[in-house]
Amino acid sequence: MKNGHIVDNQLGVTLRAWRDRLSPEAAGLPMDRARRSPGLRREELAELAGLSVDYLVRLEQGRAVSPSEQVVGSLARALQLSQDERDHLHRLAGFGPPQDQRVVDDIPPSMQRLLALLGSTPVAVFAADWKLVWWNARWAALFGEPTRIGAEERNLVRLRFPIASDRGRLTSWPVIPINAEAADRALVADLRRAAARFPEDPRVSELVASRVAGNPRFAAFWADAAVGRHAEDRKTIRHPVIGEVSVDCDVLTDGDTDLKVVAYTAVPGSEDESKLELAGIISPQGSDA
């Protein structure tokens, strides 16, 4: 009790809980059969985080309540926190979530396993700035082979908001959103969110600057300052062999990396579903990228 009120020690309680759950083996420390609990000792966490044991004790007991941002970051790394947990720890200490420095292009193993299960569905993965980083054969069959153009040009923002210096198109044939303005506004709003999360990434900065300077439509949407996630859309694709096919586009965003899994499906039993199947049969574009 303090001044008649229970002291709020959420920071210390959370640190203790996360210390208790991290095994010495996971932290790269030798196992000790004399342990009374499976988690790390205070001395071990303090050493991993580069802190004194006394300071860690005071943090956990709520007697030290204003750790520096550097200390919080060291604890997050030592405790092997996920991004959401890291952000939560920073908030408990009175800071905003740390800004990641670079957009992630690498697909984590768990996502790779998920994608492998979706071989019969046109699926692609985009980075936070909407650069295409992976696609399967069904995606290439539906939209055209992306390797026709350079890797840096494979970007949905560049496709939807071209400028004079752009050298290629992400898709080989027309893709028409049912509501083009709403879809493009959502795309720009999502890019603004990425720009805030990755303020030091030159790839994002260059993309935004080039579109603002070279595409009046993008500049107008950017000036609206909307922020949000691009979650779903409906499109008509004018395929050179199967004709027009209408698909639903769903976007699933990974919270840790901001990678976007984009999947295209049609209503079960519909003519569009049959056309999707036909596209995968008659227009195979090679193996998965």
C-alpha positions in Angstrom: 0.0 0.0 0.0 1.1 3.6 -0.7 -0.9 6.6 0.3 -3.9 4.3 0.7 -3.6 2.9 -2.8 -2.2 -0.4 -4.0 1.0 0.2 -6.0 0.6 -0.8 -9.7 3.6 -2.9 -10.5 2.5 -4.3 -13.8 6.0 -3.8 -15.2 7.6 -5.9 -12.5 4.9 -8.6 -12.5 5.2 -9.0 -16.3 9.0 -9.2 -16.2 8.9 -11.9 -13.5 6.3 -13.9 -15.5 8.4 -13.8 -18.7 11.6 -14.6 -16.7 9.8 -17.7 -15.2 8.7 -19.0 -18.6 12.1 -18.8 -20.4 14.1 -22.0 -19.8 17.9 -21.8 -19.4 18.2 -24.1 -22.4 16.3 -21.8 -24.6 18.5 -18.9 -23.4 21.6 -20.9 -24.3 22.6 -21.6 -20.6 23.6 -24.9 -19.1 20.9 -26.9 -17.3 21.1 -27.2 -13.6 19.3 -30.1 -11.9 19.3 -28.2 -8.6 16.8 -25.6 -10.0 13.6 -25.1 -8.0 11.8 -23.6 -11.0 12.1 -24.1 -14.8 12.7 -20.4 -15.6 15.7 -18.2 -15.5 17.2 -17.0 -12.2 17.5 -13.2 -11.7 21.2 -13.5 -11.9 21.0 -15.2 -15.3 18.6 -12.7 -16.8 20.6 -9.8 -15.4 23.8 -11.1 -17.1 22.0 -11.7 -20.4 20.5 -8.2 -20.3 23.7 -6.5 -19.1 22.1 -5.3 -15.9 23.0 -5.5 -12.2 21.1 -8.1 -10.2 20.1 -5.5 -7.7 18.6 -3.3 -10.4 16.6 -6.2 -11.8 15.3 -7.1 -8.3 14.2 -3.5 -7.8 12.4 -3.5 -11.2 10.6 -6.7 -10.4 9.6 -5.5 -7.0 8.4 -2.1 -8.3 11.0 -0.1 -6.4 12.6 1.0 -9.7 9.8 2.3 -12.0 11.6 4.3 -14.7 14.0 2.1 -16.6 15.6 3.7 -19.7 14.5 2.7 -23.2 17.9 1.0 -23.7 17.3 -1.2 -20.6 13.8 -2.1 -21.7 15.2 -3.1 -25.1 18.0 -5.2 -23.5 15.4 -7.0 -21.4 13.2 -7.7 -24.4 16.0 -9.3 -26.3 17.2 -11.3 -23.3 13.7 -12.6 -22.7 13.2 -13.4 -26.4 10.0 -11.5 -26.6 7.7 -11.5 -29.6 7.2 -8.1 -31.3 3.8 -7.7 -29.6 5.3 -8.5 -26.2 8.3 -6.2 -26.8 5.9 -3.4 -27.7 3.8 -4.1 -24.5 6.9 -4.0 -22.4 7.9 -0.6 -23.8 4.4 0.7 -23.1 4.5 -0.6 -19.5 7.8 1.3 -19.0 6.2 4.5 -20.4 7.6 4.5 -23.9 6.0 4.1 -27.3 6.7 0.9 -29.2 10.2 1.0 -30.8 10.3 1.6 -34.5 11.7 -1.3 -36.7 14.4 0.0 -39.0 13.8 -2.0 -42.2 11.0 -3.6 -44.2 11.1 -7.4 -43.9 11.2 -9.5 -47.1 12.1 -12.9 -45.6 9.2 -15.2 -45.0 9.4 -17.0 -41.7 9.3 -20.9 -41.7 5.8 -21.1 -40.1 4.4 -18.9 -42.9 6.2 -21.0 -45.5 4.5 -24.1 -44.2 1.1 -22.4 -44.4 1.7 -21.3 -48.0 2.7 -24.8 -49.0 -0.8 -25.9 -48.0 -2.4 -23.4 -50.4 -1.0 -24.7 -53.6 -4.4 -24.9 -55.3 -5.1 -21.3 -54.5 -3.6 -18.2 -56.2 -1.5 -16.8 -53.4 1.2 -14.1 -53.2 3.2 -12.5 -50.3 3.9 -8.8 -50.3 6.2 -6.9 -48.0 5.0 -3.9 -45.9 5.6 -1.5 -48.8 3.7 -3.9 -51.2 6.7 -5.2 -52.9 6.0 -8.7 -54.2 8.4 -11.2 -52.5 6.8 -14.6 -53.2 4.1 -16.1 -55.3 2.9 -19.6 -56.3 2.3 -21.1 -59.8 -1.4 -20.5 -59.5 -0.8 -16.8 -58.9 1.4 -16.5 -62.0 -1.1 -18.4 -64.1 -3.8 -16.0 -63.1 -1.9 -12.7 -63.3 1.1 -13.4 -65.5 4.7 -14.3 -64.7 6.2 -11.5 -62.5 9.8 -12.4 -63.4 9.3 -10.5 -66.7 10.3 -7.4 -64.8 13.0 -6.6 -62.2 12.5 -7.4 -58.5 12.3 -3.8 -57.4 9.5 -3.1 -60.0 7.3 -5.8 -58.6 5.3 -3.5 -56.3 1.6 -3.1 -56.1 1.9 0.6 -55.3 4.0 1.1 -58.5 1.3 -0.8 -60.4 -1.6 1.2 -59.1 0.2 4.6 -59.1 2.7 4.6 -62.0 5.1 7.4 -62.8 7.0 8.1 -66.0 10.2 6.3 -64.9 8.5 3.0 -64.1 9.9 0.2 -66.3 7.3 -2.6 -66.1 3.9 -3.8 -64.9 3.4 -6.3 -62.1 0.7 -8.1 -64.0 0.5 -9.1 -67.7 -3.2 -8.3 -68.2 -5.8 -5.9 -66.8 -6.9 -6.2 -63.2 -9.9 -4.1 -62.4 -11.0 -3.6 -58.8 -14.8 -3.4 -58.3 -14.3 -0.1 -56.5 -11.0 1.3 -57.8 -11.0 4.5 -55.7 -11.8 2.7 -52.4 -9.2 0.0 -53.1 -6.5 2.6 -54.0 -7.3 4.7 -51.0 -7.0 1.6 -48.8 -3.6 0.8 -50.4 -2.3 4.3 -49.7 -3.6 4.3 -46.2 -1.8 1.0 -45.6 1.4 2.4 -47.1 1.2 5.4 -44.7 1.0 2.9 -41.8 4.1 1.2 -43.1 5.9 4.5 -43.5 5.2 5.2 -39.8 6.4 1.8 -38.7 9.6 1.9 -40.9 10.6 5.6 -40.9 14.3 4.8 -41.5 13.7 2.5 -44.5 15.0 4.2 -47.7 12.9 1.8 -49.9 9.7 3.1 -48.3 10.8 6.7 -48.3 11.8 6.5 -52.0 8.5 4.9 -53.0 6.4 7.5 -51.2 8.5 10.5 -52.4 8.4 9.3 -56.0 4.7 8.7 -56.1 3.9 12.1 -54.4 6.1 13.9 -56.9 5.1 11.9 -60.0 1.5 10.7 -59.6 -1.2 13.4 -58.7 -3.7 10.8 -57.8 -1.4 9.2 -55.2 -0.5 12.7 -53.9 -4.1 13.6 -53.4 -4.8 10.3 -51.5 -1.6 10.8 -49.4 -2.6 14.3 -48.5 -5.8 12.8 -46.9 -3.5 11.3 -44.2 -5.7 8.2 -43.7 -4.1 5.3 -41.9 -5.3 1.7 -42.0 -4.9 -1.9 -43.2 -5.8 -3.1 -46.7 -7.9 -6.2 -45.8 -10.0 -7.2 -48.7 -11.2 -6.3 -52.2 -13.0 -7.8 -55.2 -11.4 -7.7 -58.7 -12.2 -8.7 -62.2 -9.2 -10.1 -64.2 -9.2 -10.0 -68.0 -7.3 -13.1 -68.7 -6.2 -13.7 -72.3 -7.3 -17.3 -72.3 -10.1 -17.7 -69.8 -11.7 -14.3 -70.3 -13.0 -12.2 -67.4 -13.0 -13.8 -64.0 -14.2 -12.2 -60.8 -12.3 -13.1 -57.6 -12.3 -12.1 -54.0 -9.0 -10.8 -52.7 -8.3 -11.3 -48.9 -5.2 -9.8 -47.2 -3.9 -11.4 -44.1 -1.1 -9.4 -42.4 1.5 -10.9 -40.1 1.8 -8.8 -37.0 5.5 -9.5 -36.4 6.8 -8.8 -40.0 4.0 -6.9 -41.6 4.2 -9.4 -44.5 0.9 -9.6 -46.3 -0.5 -13.0 -47.5 -2.8 -12.2 -50.4 -5.2 -15.0 -51.5 -7.6 -15.0 -54.4 -10.7 -17.1 -54.4 -14.1 -17.4 -56.2 -17.5 -18.4 -55.0 -17.7 -22.2 -54.6 -19.5 -23.9 -57.5 -19.5 -20.7 -59.6 -18.3 -20.2 -63.2 -15.5 -18.1 -61.8 -14.3 -20.9 -59.7 -14.2 -23.1 -62.8 -12.2 -20.5 -64.6 -9.7 -20.3 -61.8 -9.2 -24.0 -62.0 -8.9 -23.8 -65.8 -6.3 -21.0 -65.6 -4.1 -23.2 -63.4 -4.3 -26.1 -65.9 -3.8 -24.3 -69.2 -1.5 -21.5 -68.1 1.2 -23.0 -65.8 3.9 -20.4 -65.4 6.7 -22.6 -64.0 7.4 -23.6 -60.4 6.8 -21.5 -57.3 9.1 -18.4 -57.1 
